[in-house]
Amino acid sequence: MKRLSELAEKYSIIQDVRGKGLMIGIQLSTDAAVEIRNKCFDKGYLVGSVGKNIIRMLPPLIVTEQDIDGMIDTLDSVFQAY
């Protein structure tokens, strides 16, 4: 969650980051969730969208730190367009 909070400070499109356990939601300030979800999928990461402004991440219980780092790096590169 620390790195996601850092992304929230870096990008104004991120309005809020919240989660419980491994279920994480990123609330956006615009209706770009579907577009961001698709860009993440194109880069090899499956994330969900809830409505038009929330990205939902539900990693498997066997997720590795390397997997998480790759996902955060992907989000960082995707958010650069916003």
Secondary structure as GFF3:
##gff-version 3
##sequence-region A 1 82
A	DSSP	alpha_helix	2	10	.	.	.	ID=ss1
A	DSSP	beta_strand	14	20	.	.	.	ID=ss2
A	DSSP	beta_strand	23	28	.	.	.	ID=ss3
A	DSSP	alpha_helix	33	42	.	.	.	ID=ss4
A	DSSP	beta_strand	48	50	.	.	.	ID=ss5
A	DSSP	beta_strand	54	57	.	.	.	ID=ss6
A	DSSP	alpha_helix	65	79	.	.	.	ID=ss7
###
